[in-house]
Amino acid sequence: MIREDIDLRRFNTFGLPAVAERYLPLTDTEQLGDPEFRTAPTLVLGGGSNLLLLEHIPGLTVHVLLSGIEWSDDRGRFRVRAGTDWNQFVRYTLEAGFPGMENLILIPGTVGAAPVQNIGAYGAEVAEFITAVHAWEYGRGMVELSPEDCAFGYRDSRFKRETGRFLITAVDFDLSERRPLKLEYGAIGAELAAAGIDTPTARDVAGAVTRIRRSKLPDWFFYGNSGSFFKNPVVPRDHHARLQEKHPDIPAYPIDDDHVKLAAGWLIDRAGLRGQGNDRVGSYAGQALVLVNRGGASGRDVLAFSGLVQERVAEQFGVELEPEVQLTGSPA
């Protein structure tokens, strides 16, 4: 049943004040046949972890509350409903004896949001494990999309580029292939060494990633945030070479023969913005890439501070930072 003028503050991890003009919880796929789903809503809400909401959300907000594992087999193949908590699903796979997604543990949000953003961390991306995405296509009905149909890219997908076309209802994963552990990204190796682990298991890696993330990322219950606010920028190799002359310690990860990926958090830190801000919003002292609601912030406050960060990084490094978060709504 549609409700009106619903406060979304508790439904977004930034804790930002926003009012949905009309709000509909989606608890059963049979609801998709209702007239409300003939056209796309203004906002499809999952765990609220990758959103920057302004004060007024016009039109219809659909809150996807479809949860649980619909189907799995003893080979490591799963069909998971879109509203399922992502971290709970990753833990389930490890407990069931199917490693692979351990580097993606503790990422906030829901399973349905994972393919939209092609979430990733520490050298792994969810697209590696997806075999199909089930979605409601407005004006058409239920569809099943292959990985090729999804057109995954770095923190990108068809769903992100074609907003208003699909509502994801479930995602299929295949963890039957045994992959080597990914230990080369970030501080995973150092964390395992500090724990005295020489021959780590997937659970050991998951534990290391959990400790690293908890040491760097604030609990959104205390400091509202959306995790990484900006994408790690990809630049031409000659641009990186020029930066490296001035900053020999700049972290970089080769993408192909012509491009490298830089660490957005390092750029923000070196621009002098780590821990900076005002009494409402700022960069987190433990990880510059995370912008936090220090108390009483609005979406406009966060948007203004993020613009300052982009300006400073562009001025100092000639690098354009692109937000990861989805901006929705309008000022009240």
Buried (B, 14 or more C-beta within 10 A) or exposed (E): EEEEEBEBBEBBBBBBBBBBBBBBBBEEBEBBEEEBBEEBBBBBBBBBBBBBBBBBBBEBBBBBBBBEBBEBEEEBBBBBBBBBBBBEBBBBBBEBEBBBBBBBBBBBBBBBBBBBBBBBBBEBBBBBBBEBBBBBBBEEEEBEBEBEBBBBEEBBBBBBEEEEBBBBBBBBBBBEEEEEBBBEBBBBEEBBEEEEBEEBEBBBBBBBBBBBBEEBBBEBEEBBBBBBBBBBBBBEBEBBEBBBEEBEEBBBBEEEEEBBBBBBBBBBBBBEBBEBBEEBBBBBEBBBBBBBBBEEBBBBBBBEBBEBBBEBBBEBBEBEBEBBBBEBBEEE
